[in-house]
C-alpha cells in the first residue's frame, strides 16, 4: 500500500509553549526556513512574533493562516528561489528552525549546518538526551554548537511540566562553550 504525500499525518505538533521558549534565543533572526513544517505549529508562533518564515515539508498543508508547500529539504535546489534567505543567512540574521522526524535527525542537522555554513543559525527541537548519544557526537562537539534550551512549562497550580525534547541551537561563528538554559513558560 502506497501512502499519499498530499497531506501531513496527524502526528506530533510542536507545542506552542515550546516554540515560545525558543524566541528569546533567536531574537536576531529576520528570515527562517522551516523544512519540516507539517501542520505549521512552529511556523505560526514565529510569524506571530514578526519572523518571516518559508515553510515547507514533503506534504502540502494549507489553512486560513499558513500554507506549507511540498518540497523535499534534501533534493531541493537552494540557489535560486531561496537566494533572499541565503542573503539573510550571510548577513547573520537568517536561519533554519524545525522539528525533524526522528529517523532523519542526523540528515536534517547535517543539511541545515551545511546550508548555514560560516553564517546563520540552526535551531532544532530534538529529544533531550540526544547530545549524550555517541551517534550524534559530531554535531555537539562542533564549534558552532551554541546552546541547549530546555523549556519548562509552569502551570497555574505551581506544577512544572517538561517535554522530553529541548531546543538545540547552532550559531556559526560562535566558537565558545555551549550553554544550557531552562526557559520557564507561564501557562494559565
C-alpha positions as CSV (number, residue, x, y, z in Angstrom):
1,X,0.0,0.0,0.0
2,X,1.4,3.4,-1.0
3,X,1.0,6.4,1.3
4,X,-0.1,9.6,-0.3
5,X,2.2,12.6,0.2
6,X,-0.5,15.1,-0.3
7,X,-1.3,15.9,3.3
8,X,0.7,15.6,6.6
9,X,-0.2,12.9,9.1
10,X,-1.9,13.9,12.2
11,X,1.1,13.1,14.3
12,X,3.3,15.3,16.5
13,X,2.8,19.0,16.6
14,X,5.4,21.1,18.4
15,X,3.7,22.6,21.4
16,X,3.1,26.4,21.2
17,X,4.7,27.0,24.6
18,X,7.9,25.1,23.5
19,X,8.3,27.5,20.5
20,X,7.7,30.5,22.7
21,X,10.6,29.3,24.9
22,X,12.9,29.5,21.8
23,X,12.0,33.1,21.0
24,X,14.4,34.9,23.4
25,X,17.3,32.9,22.0
26,X,16.6,33.8,18.3
27,X,15.8,37.5,18.5
28,X,18.4,38.3,15.9
29,X,16.6,36.3,13.2
30,X,14.6,38.0,10.5
31,X,14.0,35.2,8.0
32,X,13.7,31.5,8.7
33,X,13.4,28.3,6.7
34,X,11.2,25.6,8.3
35,X,11.8,22.4,6.3
36,X,9.7,20.1,8.4
37,X,6.7,22.4,8.8
38,X,4.0,19.7,8.9
39,X,0.8,21.5,10.0
40,X,2.6,24.7,11.0
41,X,3.0,24.6,14.8
42,X,6.4,26.3,14.8
43,X,5.5,28.5,11.8
44,X,2.5,30.1,13.5
45,X,4.5,31.2,16.6
46,X,7.4,32.6,14.6
47,X,5.1,34.6,12.2
48,X,3.1,35.9,15.2
49,X,6.4,37.2,16.6
50,X,7.5,39.0,13.4
51,X,9.8,36.5,11.8
52,X,9.4,35.8,8.1
53,X,9.1,32.1,7.6
54,X,9.4,30.0,4.5
55,X,7.6,26.8,5.5
56,X,7.6,23.5,3.5
57,X,7.6,19.8,4.0
58,X,7.2,16.6,2.0
59,X,3.5,17.2,2.4
60,X,1.3,20.1,1.3
61,X,-0.8,21.8,4.0
62,X,-3.0,24.9,4.0
63,X,-5.4,26.6,6.4
64,X,-6.6,30.1,6.8
65,X,-3.3,31.2,8.4
66,X,-0.5,29.4,6.6
67,X,0.4,27.5,3.5
68,X,3.1,24.7,3.7
69,X,4.4,23.9,0.2
70,X,5.5,20.4,-0.8
71,X,9.3,20.4,-1.2
72,X,12.0,18.0,-0.2
73,X,14.7,19.5,2.0
74,X,17.3,17.1,0.7
75,X,16.7,17.3,-3.0
76,X,15.7,20.9,-3.4
77,X,18.0,23.3,-5.2
78,X,18.7,26.3,-2.9
79,X,20.4,28.7,-5.2
80,X,17.5,30.5,-7.0
81,X,14.2,30.6,-5.1
82,X,15.8,31.0,-1.7
83,X,18.5,33.5,-2.7
84,X,17.0,36.1,-0.3
85,X,17.1,33.6,2.6
86,X,20.8,32.9,1.6
87,X,21.4,36.7,1.7
88,X,19.9,36.8,5.2
89,X,22.0,33.9,6.4
90,X,25.2,35.5,5.1
91,X,24.2,38.7,7.0
92,X,23.7,36.5,10.1
93,X,20.0,37.2,10.6
94,X,18.7,34.1,8.7
95,X,18.4,30.6,9.8
96,X,16.7,27.2,9.8
97,X,14.3,26.1,12.6
98,X,12.5,22.8,12.7
99,X,11.4,19.7,14.5
100,X,12.7,16.9,12.2
101,X,11.3,13.4,12.0
102,X,13.2,11.2,14.5
103,X,14.5,8.8,11.9
104,X,16.1,11.7,9.9
105,X,17.6,13.8,12.7
106,X,21.2,13.4,11.6
107,X,20.4,14.2,7.9
108,X,18.5,17.3,8.9
109,X,21.3,18.6,11.2
110,X,24.0,18.0,8.5
111,X,22.0,19.7,5.8
112,X,21.0,22.7,7.9
113,X,24.6,23.2,9.1
114,X,25.9,23.0,5.6
115,X,23.3,25.5,4.3
116,X,24.2,28.0,7.0
117,X,27.9,27.4,6.9
118,X,30.0,30.3,8.2
119,X,26.9,32.4,9.0
120,X,23.4,31.9,10.3
121,X,21.6,29.9,13.0
122,X,20.1,26.5,13.2
123,X,17.6,25.5,15.9
124,X,16.1,22.0,16.2
125,X,13.5,20.6,18.5
126,X,15.1,17.3,19.4
127,X,15.0,14.6,22.1
128,X,16.5,15.8,25.4
129,X,19.3,13.2,25.6
130,X,20.4,13.3,22.0
131,X,23.5,15.3,22.9
132,X,24.7,12.3,25.1
133,X,24.4,9.7,22.3
134,X,27.7,8.9,20.5
135,X,26.0,8.6,17.1
136,X,25.3,12.4,17.2
137,X,28.6,13.3,18.9
138,X,30.0,15.3,15.9
139,X,27.1,17.8,16.0
140,X,27.5,18.7,19.6
141,X,31.3,19.0,19.6
142,X,31.5,21.3,16.6
143,X,32.4,25.0,17.4
144,X,29.0,26.2,16.1
145,X,27.1,24.4,18.9
146,X,25.8,27.3,20.9
147,X,23.2,26.2,23.5
148,X,20.5,23.8,24.6
149,X,17.3,25.3,25.7
150,X,15.1,23.2,28.0
151,X,11.6,24.6,28.2
152,X,9.7,24.2,31.4
153,X,6.0,24.8,31.4
154,X,4.9,26.3,34.7
155,X,1.2,25.6,35.3
156,X,-1.1,27.9,37.3
157,X,-1.2,25.4,40.1
158,X,2.6,25.6,40.6
159,X,3.4,22.3,38.9
160,X,6.1,22.1,36.3
161,X,5.9,20.1,33.1
162,X,8.7,19.4,30.6
163,X,8.6,17.8,27.2
164,X,11.1,15.0,26.5
165,X,12.5,17.4,24.0
166,X,14.7,20.5,24.0
167,X,15.8,23.2,21.5
168,X,19.4,22.7,20.3
169,X,20.9,25.8,18.7
170,X,24.0,26.2,16.5
171,X,25.4,29.6,15.6
172,X,28.1,29.7,13.1
173,X,30.9,32.0,14.2
174,X,30.2,31.4,17.9
175,X,33.2,29.3,18.9
176,X,32.7,29.4,22.7
177,X,31.5,26.8,25.2
178,X,27.8,25.7,24.8
179,X,25.3,27.0,27.3
180,X,22.3,25.2,28.9
181,X,19.2,27.3,29.7
182,X,16.0,26.3,31.5
183,X,13.3,28.6,29.9
184,X,10.3,28.9,32.2
185,X,7.0,29.5,30.3
186,X,4.0,30.5,32.4
187,X,0.7,28.9,31.4
188,X,-2.6,29.9,32.8
